[in-house]
Amino acid sequence: MLLLSNRFRDETLADRRLLHEHVKTENAARENFAQSISSISERQDLNRKKIECDLAKIAERQHHQIENNLVISDALRTIRDEISTINDKLSRVTEQGSQNVWQVAERDGITFFLDNRSLVDKCILETGVWEAEQIDFITSLAHRISNNNPFYFLDVGSYFGYYSLIFNKRFPECRIFTFEANPMTYIQLKANLLCNNVHDRVTALNAVVCSSSGKTSVSNHENLLENRGGWSVNSGDGTTSTMVDNIVIDEYFSDLNNQFIVLKIDVEGYEAEVIPGLVKLLGRNKVLIQVECFDFDETLWNKFEASIKGLGLTKIHQLQYDHYFTNFYDEDLIVSPKDVRVPAQMFFTGLDTRNSSGHINFDESVQGHITYGPCMWVRQGKEKILFRFSPGTVLSNCSIDIFSNYAHSRGETSVLHTELVGEHNYDDATGELTIHYVHPASYCDIEFRLHTHGNSRGTFISADICPQ
């Protein structure tokens, strides 16, 4: 019995030990399982917090996008309202429906909002450019002088912002300020900036740039629809007027020092009022100026010359009525007039008598004249014009006029020089007619008129303008 009792006790103890180990193992498993559950829960919490954070960021971005969209929508609504106002006003003075007036067109990577009745706008719509030679000259010179460093471009009399948009495209780092005095044109300017998404890069101001602070009463251009770019603060075109703030360049840019500035002034006869307001700017900065001034108008030209006297400006070039100055002397920047060959293709005649080369044929049946149309810069002084005809051309009882078409259109004395054709100036063997004369003033629009009088025959080839 003792043996059985001891054996039973030992087996019971063994069973208890096994049970204890089993319980211990089960507890450990439970603990491990609980830890796993806890770890999974923690990871889930972290993932949940990350998801909530990401959702918050997405919601914030969506909120900002909505705000931006609202701002853009408001801007577009404002532009549409302002354009509607323009069309309402213009429709009162034109039989053409306003829905056909405005066009959006892309030219050379720039989107333009244009009035298809106005000269500059129509030229861009039809040819893609306006003042291409002036644009290329001033931008190439700005690139050369700035040496790829950021600079300022001040567009005084910007119309709808043509120059400003081109400078923005060609010089992305350029700081641009554009000024337009006419309130109606200013709306078109703002629309062009918005069309190109540069309304936050280009500072546009509806202001009269002059030499005194205050306000100016400017007339609107209801009577100048065919050439709104020719509107001037001085003009009386329009049946209504608006009070516009004045801006003095020296006051507005009083903090500009030691900067390179390109200044374009196109204010249709108002330039003598603009110049006195930028004396300090010229004294503190390096400035390249393009200014349009009608030098055929003696009164305007004298006022302009008086306004720039003593400012240390050097004239470096002229293209049509645009004059170029710098307030720093650099002989390499000065562009002297060069020999220019004008082919017969650029001349006009009353009859369609061109040959396959574009030269102009004429005989005794032609009783009229050949006129050269485009403007040319001929500086004051001695000039030689060499007209080239085919060898053997007969120029009997002919005369040559050199004249200003602009002066003629205003009823003023227009013929700058007239000369009969004879042995003293014409060699029929070579077909060369040479005219020497002294140019009285810097007219840009000289034209040539050959009077044939029905006594001549031959072929006109070209004309060479040779400064002496």
C-alpha positions, 0 to 999 in steps of 0.5 A: 500500500505504501508503494502505491501511495508513493507512486500515486503521490509522485504521479500526482506531483508530476501531473501538477508539474505538467499542469503548471507548465501548461498553464505557464505556457498558456499564460505566456501565449496569452501574454504574447497574443495580448502584446501582438494585439496591442502592437497591431492596435498601436500600428493601426492608431499610427496609420489612422493618425497618418491617414487623418493627417494626409486627409487634413492636408488634402482638405487644406490644399483643396481649400486653397485651390477653391480660394484661388479659383474664387480669386481667378473667377472674381478677376475673370468676372471683373474683366468680363464686366469691364469689357461689357462696359467698353462694348456698351460705350463703343456700341453707341458710337459705331454701327458695328455690333460689339460682339464682332469688335474684340478678338483673341489671337495668339501671335509668337506665343503671346495671347492678345485681346484685340480691337479689330477696328483699331490700327495697331490691333488690326496690324497684329491680327493680319501680320503678327507684329507691330514695329518689329524693327523697333522691338528687335533693336531695343530688346537686343540692345537691352540684352547686350547692356544688361548682360543677362542681369535683371533690369527694369522696364518702364512702359509709359504710354503702353496702349494695350501692353504690346511692348510689356508683353514682349519684354515679359516673354524675352526677359522673364526676370525683368521687372515691368511697370506699364502705364496707360492714361486712357481708362478704356484702353487700360481695361484692354491692357488688364485683359491682355495681362490676364490672358497671359497670366502675368497680371501678378508679374507686370504692375499696371497703372491707369495714370497720366505720367507727367512732371506734377502730382495731382489729377488730370482730366483726360478725354475718352476716345469714342471718336478715335476708334480707327486708331486708338493707339494714337490717342493722347492726353492732349487730344480732344477726341471723345465726348466724355472725360475721366479724372485720372491720377498723375504719376511722377516717375521720380517720386514713384521710383524714388528708391531706384539707384544704380539700376539698369532701366529701359524706358519706352515713351509713346505718349503721342505729343505729350513727351515734353510733359513726361521728361521733366518728371524723370530727371532724378531717375536719370541722375541715379541710374543707367537708362536706355530710352526709346521715345516716339516724337514726331520730328516733322512737327516743328513745335513738338520737336522744339518742345521735346528738345528743350525738355531733354536739354542738359540731361546728358542724353546721347542720341544713338539711333532713330527708327522712323519716329522713335528716337533712342538715347542713353544717359551714359556714353558708349561709342559702340552703341551709336548706330550711324545711318548706313547705305540702304538699297530700296528695291523696286518691289517697295515702290508703287506705280499707278499701273501694274507694270512689274516684270517677273523680277519685281522691277517696274517697266514703263513706256510712253503710255505711263504718264504719272510717277513712281512713289516710294512709300515706307518711312526712312530716317535721313539725318540732316546734312548732305545726302546722295540718292542713286536711282538704278534703271536698266541700261539704255532707259530713256528719261526724257523730260523727267524730274525727281521730287524728294518729299515728306508725305506726312507734311503733304497730308497736313497741307504743309510744304512737303517737297524737300528737293526737286531736280530735273533729269539731264546729262549732269545727273543721268548716265543712260549707258549705266542707267544710274541717276544720281541726286545730291542734296542737303537734307534740311531736317530729320524727316523720317518719311522721305519719299521719291517721286519720278515724274515720267510725263509720258516721254520715257521708257525703260525699267526701274530697279532700285534706289540707294540712299547714301549718307555723305 
